[in-house]
Amino acid sequence: MSVATHIFSLVWLLYLAATTRYAVQMFQQNSYRTERYNRWLRQTGEWHSHMNIVALLAAVCFAFTTHLAAIAIFGVWMTIIAVAEFSIKYKVRLVYTMRVKRLIATRMLLTAAIIGVVHIYAVEYTLVAAMLLTLDYWTILSNWINRPLEAAITRWYYNDARRILRSMPHLKVIGITGSFGKTSTKHFLYRLLSERYNVVMTPGNFNTTLGVVRTIREHLKPHHEVFIVEMGAKQRGDIKEICDLVQPTVGIVTSVGEMHLETFGTVENIARTKFELVDAVGAEGLAVVNIDSEAACRHLKEHNIRATTYGIESADADYRASEVCYSQLETTFNLKHGDRVDEGFVTHILGRGNILNITATLAVAEHLGVTVAECRRAVKQIEQVEHRLSMRCGGGVTILDDAYNSNPTGARMALEVLAGFATSGCRYVVTPGFVEMGAKQYDNNRAFGGDIAHANPDGVYVVNEVNREAIAEGLKDGGYAEERISHVASFKEAMAELQPRLKAGDVVLYENDLPDSFK
C-alpha cells in the first residue's frame, strides 16, 4: 500500500469515528426508536448531508483517480469535518450506556466485515464501501442486529425488578403521569410524604419502563415505605407497561395536553394513555385528577370515571387552591376540601401551574395520613425544581428558567409570571417554541406567539428555525413590533446578543429548550 493510502485510511477512520458518534447520539436522543430516528432523518435531511456526500466523493476519487491533489483536498476536507464534529459541545451529550457501547461495537464490527468482504473481491471498491458505511442508516441496521440481545437483557432486568418488588409487599406505590407537571409534582410529593415516611422516587427523567426498572434495582431498599414513580408516555400502552410492573395503589394525572401528537395522533389517545394509570389503580385505590385540564376533565365525564379531583379554577374540584396571592418572594393560598378550609399555605415556588401541582400532592398526603400542620411545614420548605419555572438571580438580573417546559398551557402560565413580575427593568423571552405536535405544531406555535405578544416583553429571541415562521406570525398577529424580535440559530447565539443589553432589574424567561436533534 502507498503512503497516500495509509494516510487516507487514517483520515477515514477519524471521520468514521466522528460520524458514528453523531449518528448514535441522535439515535439516543430519539429514544432508540427506529421510527422516530427515521422521521428525524427525513425531516432534517441528515441522510444526504454534506458530510456523507463529501465522504462518498472522496472514496470515488481515491478509488478511480491517481490525482493526488484531488485526494489531498478531500482528505483535508474530511479531517476538518471530523475535527469540527469532535469539538462541538452538545447540549445533550451522548451517554455511553452499555447499550450504546454494544451498538457502537456492532457497527464497527459490521464495518470491518463488509470492508473485508469487498476487499477480497474488488480491491478498488474497498474505500467506496467504507465511505458508504458512514451513512446514518447503518446505525439502524446495527440496532436491528442487536435487538434479540437487548430484548434478553431487558427481560432479565425486568424480572429482577419484579422480584425486588415482590419482596416488599407493604410498599406503597404512587404513580404520577401527565402531559406536563409530573416531574415537579413528583418532587413536591416526595417532600410532603417525607414528613412521615421513608420515601424513594424515580430520579431525573427516569420515566420509562427501563428507567423505572433501573430505579428499582439501584435505589429501592427494604427500608423504603413509599415509592413515587414518574410515568412518561410517547405511545399507547406505555403507562400500562409501567403499571403492570409496579402495581400502583395511588395515581395522579396532572394534565392531558397536545404533547407527542406525532405518535399519539389525537388528544383522546393521549387521554386514554394517561388514564391507563387510573385503570391500574382501580376502585380500591386513589386516583387524583386535575380537572382544570380541559381534556382530562372531559375524559372523566365521558367515560364516567370515579376519581378525586383537584384544581384552582374549577369550583367543583374536591381539592381546590383558593385565595392564591403572588408576590416576588412567595405565594400564599388556602386549600378547600368540601366544607373545610385549610388556611395559610406559603411557598416560594412560582406560577399557577406549580400551585396546581402542590394541590395534587396535598390530596395524596391527606390520604396517607400526613397532617395539615406537617403539610403546611413541608410546602413552605419545598425547593425549586431546576428548569421548571425556577428562579435565580445574578448581577441584579432575574432568570425565570422554564427551559424544560414544552407545552402551550405551561408556557402560558410562565408568561403570566413574567408579565406580573414586579421589576423596574425590562422583560425578555428566549424560546424555540414547541415540537412533536404533529399537524397542530404550526397552529400551537402561532398561538404561542400571540401569547408572548399579549405578555408584551421588551424583547423576544426566537431560537432555531423549526418554529420561527409560526411564532413570528403569531407575534405579528398580536401587534408585537417586529424590531423587538430577534431570530437566532441557537441558545448560545441568543445569549451573545442579549447579554450586552441586560442591566440590573431585568427579567429573562427561558421558555423551553430543544435537544440537538432539532435545528
N, C-alpha and C positions, 0 to 999 in steps of 0.2 A: 504494500500500500504506500502511496505517495505521502509526502509531508502534508500536502493540501487536504488529502482525505482524512488524515489523523486530526488536523485542526478543525476541519468541517464537522467531523464526528463529535468532537468535544463541544463545539458550539451547539450542535443539535441536542446533545444530552442536557446542556444547560437550558436550552429552550424547552425541551420536553418536560423537565422538572418544573419550570415556571408555569407552563400551560396545564400540566396535570394538577398542580396545587390549586390553581384558579378554578379549574373545572370541578374538582372535588369540593372546594369551598362553596361554590354556588349550588352544588348538589345538596350539600349540608344545609345551606340557607333555605332550600326548597324542601326541607324536612325529609330528605331521602326518598321523596315520592317522584316516581318517573313521570307521571302525568303533569305534575307541577313544573318539573325541570324541563320537560318538552315544551310546555307553554311558555316558559321563560326564554328558552332558546328561540322560539318563533317570534315572540314579542320584542326581544332585544336585538335579534339578528346576529347573535353571537356565533351561530353555526356557520356564517360566511364572513366572519370578522376579518379585519386586516391582518391579524396575527396568523390565521390559518392560510390566508391567501399568500402571504409572504413565505410561509413555510413550504407550501406546495410549489411555488415558483422557484424557490431556492433548490428544492430537490430535483425538479425537472432540469434546471440549469446545470446542476452538478452532474446529473446522470447523462445528459446529452450534449454537453459542450466541454471544450477544453479551454475556454476563455477564462483565464484566471482572474481577470479584472471583474467580470460579472460575478464569479463565485465569491470573490472577496467582498463585493458590495452587499450581496445577500447575506453573507456570513456576519458582517458588521451590523447589518440591519437587524438580524435575528438576535445578536448579542445585546443590542440596545434595548430591544423589546423585552428580552428576558430579564436584564438588569433592572429595567424600569418596573417590571411586574414585581420583582422581589423587593423593591424599595417602597412600594405603595403601602401606606398604613391604613388598613381597612377598619371600618367601624365595628364590624363583627368578624373577628379573626377566625380562621379555621381552627377548630378544636380537634386535636389529634386523639380522638377516642380509639378504642380497639377496633371499632367498625371501620373508621376512616383508615386506620393503618392496614387493615385487611383489604380494603378497597384499593388503596394505592398499590399495595403489593401485587394484587391480582392484575391491575392494569399494567404494571411494569413487566410481570411475567408474560402477559398476553403480548405486549410489545416485543419482548425478546423472542418469543416463539414465532411470531409472524415474520419478523425480520430474518430469523434463521431459515425458515422455510423458503422465503423469497430468494434469499442469498444462494441457496443451494441450486435453484433452477434458473435464476436470471440475475446475475450479479449487478448488472447496470440498473436494475429496477429497485435495488435494496433501499436506497435513500428515498425514493418516491414512496415506497410502502411505509418507511419510517416516518416521513412527514405526515402522511395521511393519518397515522396513529395519534397525532396531536389533536385531531378533531374532537370536539366535545362529546360526541355520541359514544365514544369508546368507554366513557365513564358509565353510561347506561348499560352497555354490554357487560362490563366488569361487575356491576351491581347485580345483573341478572345471573351471572355465573355464581356469585356468592350467595344468592338467595336461599338455597337449601341449608347452607351452613348457618346463615344468620337466623333462619327460622328455628333451627335446632337449638342454637344458643339462647334465643329469646324464650323458647318454650321451657328450657331448663331454669332460667332466671325467674320466669313467671311462676312455675311450680314451687320454687324455693320461697318466693314471696307468699304464696298461698299457705305454705307450711308454717311460716312465721306467724301469719295472721290467725291460723287455727290454734296456735299455741297460746293465744291471748284472747280467750272467749269473752272477757269482761271489757275489752277495749271499746270505747265509744268512737265511732267513725262518723265524721261530718264532711259531707261533700259540698263544694261551692262551685257553681258554674254560672255562665252568663256571657253575653257579648262584650261587656265591659264591666269593670268594677270588682272582678273576682279576686285579683291579687291584693288590692287594698283591703277588701273585706276579710280575706284570709289573715292578714297581719293584724287587723283590728280585733278579730275574734280571738286570735292567739293571745293578745294582751288581756282581754276580758276574762277568758277562761283560766288564764294562768293565776288569777286571784284565788282559785280553789283547786285546780287540777294540775297534774304534770302533763304538759301538752307538747306534742311534736307536730310540725306541719311540713308539707312539701316545700322545699326551698326554691328560691328563684322562680324560673318558669318551668319547673318540673311538672307540667300539667298534662302530659300524655301517659298512655299506659306504661311505656317503658320508663318514663320519669318517675311514676308512682312506684313501680317495681324497684327501681334503684333506691328510692327513699326508704322503702320498707326494709330492704336488705342492708342499707348502710346507716340509717338513722333511727329506725324504730327499735326501742329497747323494752325489756319486760316491765320496767317500772313506769312506762308511759300509760296514762289513763285515757287520753283523748288524742285522736289522730285527725287532723284537719287536712283534707285532700282537695287541692285545686284541680278542676277538671276542664280541660280545653277540648275543643272540637273543630274539625275542619270538614267533616262529612258525617252523614247519618251513621249512627251506631257507635261513634267514638266514646260518648259518655256512658252508654250501656256497657261497653267493654271494660271501662274502669270500674263501674259499679259492680259488675259481675265478680271482679277481683276483691274489692274492699268491703262490699255489703254495707253501705251506709245506713244509719238509722235516722239521721238528720240531714236535710239538704236545703241549700239556699240557691235560689235562682235570682241573680242580681239584675238581669236585664235580658231583653231579646231585641236585637237590632240588626242592621244590614251589614253584618260582618261576614266575610268569606262567601259572598253571594256567588262567586265564580264556581265554587264547588257545591254549595247548597242549592242554588237555583232560585229559591223563594224564601221569603221571611217565614212562611208557615213551616217549611222544612227546618229552618233554624230553631223555631219554637218547639217543634216535635223533638228535636235532638236535645235541646236544653232540658226539656221536661222528661227525658229519659231518667234523669236524677230523681224527679218526683215519683215516677213509676217505681223506681228501685226502692225508695224509702217506704212506700206502701202506706196503708191506712193506719198502721200501728206506730209509724214513725212521725217525725215532724218535718213538714215541707214549708219553707218560708219563701214567699214570692213577692217581688217588687211590682206593685200594681200602678206605680207611676210610669212604668214601662208599658206603653200602649199595647204593643204586640203580646207581651206576657199576660196582661190583664184580659185581652181578647181571647187568648188561648184558654185561660182558666174558665171563662164563661161559656165559650163554645163547646168545650169538652166536659163541662160540669165537674171540674176537678176541685176537690176539697184541699184547702191549704190555709195556713196562717199568712196574712198579707201585711205589707208594710209600705210606707210612702211618706211624702211630705205634702204633696198637692191633693192626694186622694182622701177625701173626708171620711170615707167608709173603710179605710185601712184599719186592720186590727191593731197595729202599732204605727203611730204617726208622730213624726217630729213636728213640733209646733213652736210658735213664738221664736223662730230662728232669727238671731241677730248677728250680723257680721261686723267685725272690725279688723284693723290691720294686724292686731296681735292675737285675737282669739274669736271663737264663735260660741255663742250660747244658745241653748234650746231646751225645751221641755219635751217629755215623752208621754203621749196619751195612749192608754191601753184600756179600751172600754170606758168605764166611768172614772177610771183612775188617772191622775196626772202626776208624773214624777218630775219635779222641777229641778232646775239648777245644774244641768249638764253643761260642762265647759270643755272645749277642745281647742288645740292650736292648729288643727287641720283645716285647710282651706276648702271652700267650694260646697255647693249644694249636693253634688254627687257624693262627696265623702260623708256628709251628714246622713244621706240615704244609706250608705254602707254601714255606718255606725248603728243606725236604727235596726238594720237586719241582725247585727251581732247582739244587740240588746234583747231581741226576741229570743234568740237561741240561748243566751246566757240565763235568762229567767227560766227557760225550760229546763236547764241543767242545774238550777238551784243557786246561782250566783245572786247575791243580794243587791238591792238597789244602791246601797252605800258602796259596796265593792265595785259595782259597775261605774258609779259616778267617779270614784277614785281612778279607776283604770282608764276611763275615757279622757280624763284630764291629762293622763300620762302617756297617751298614745303618741307615738313618734311618726313623723312624715315618712312615707314610702317613696324611695328615690324614683324620680322621673314620672311620678303620678301626681301632678299638681303640687309638687314640693316647692318650698320657697327657700332661697338662700340669698345672702347679701354680701357684697364686696365692693369697696370703694364708693359706697353710697348708692350703688346700683342694685336693684332688686331683680332677681331672676325667678320667674314662675316656670318651673320645669315640668312640663306635661308631655315630655318627649315620647313616652311610651303609649300615650293615648292615640287611638286611630279610629275614632267613630264620631259621627255627627253630633250625637247627644252630649257626649262627654266634652267635645270641643266647644259646643255652645255654652256649657257650664263654665268652662275655663275662660271663655271670652267675657262672661258675666263677671267673673272675679277680676279680670283685667280692667274692665270698664268701671267697676265700682271701687277699684283700689285707690285709697287716699294718697295722693302724691302731688308734689309741686312740679315734677318733671314731666318728661314725655313718655309715651307708651309705644311699644313696638311689638310686632308679631313676626315670628320666624316659623315658616311651615312649608312642608311639601304636600299637604292635603292627605287624602285617604286613598288606600289601594285595596285590591281584591274585592271590589264591589260589583263586579260583573257589568251588566248593562246599565246599572244605576250609578256607576262611578262618576261619569261626567256630570250628571244632574246633581249628585250629592256634593261634589266639589264646587260646582257653580253656586249652590245654595250656601255652602260654607263661605265662599267669597262674599256673599250678601250678608252673612252673619258678621264677618270681620268688618265690613263697611258700617254696619249698624253699631258695632262697638267703637268705631271711629278712632283707631290708634293713630299716632303721628307718623308711623311708617310701617310698611309691610314688605317682608322679604319672602318671595315665593321661591322655594328651593327645588331643584331638579326640574326636568322637563315633563314628567309624567302627567302632572295635573295643571301645568302652567296656564294653558288656554282657558280651562274651565274656571279656575279661581279668578283669573283676570277678568273674565266676562262677568262673574258674579260681583266682583268689586265695582266694575263699571255700572252694572245694573243698580247697585246700591248707591251710586252717586259719589263713589270714592275717587279722589283726584289721582289721575294717572301718574303725575310726577312724584307721588309719595310711594309708588310701587317699584321695587327693585327685583329683577329676575336674575337669579344666581344659579350656578351649576351645582353647588354643594353647600353644606352647612358651614364648612371651613371658609368658603368664599363669602358667605353672608356675614360671618363674624369679622372677617377682614375689612368689610365695608362698614359694618355697624360700629365696631369698637371705637374708632376715632370720634364718632358722634356722641357717644354716651357721656353723661355727666351725672353728678350726684342728684338723686331724686328720680332718675329714670327707672322705668319698669319694662322688662322684656319677657314676653311669653314665648317659650319654645313649645309649639303645638305639633306633636308627632315628629318622628324621625324615621327614615326608611333605611333598611339594610342595604348593603352594597349591590344586591341583585336588582335594585331599581335605579334607573338612571335619570 
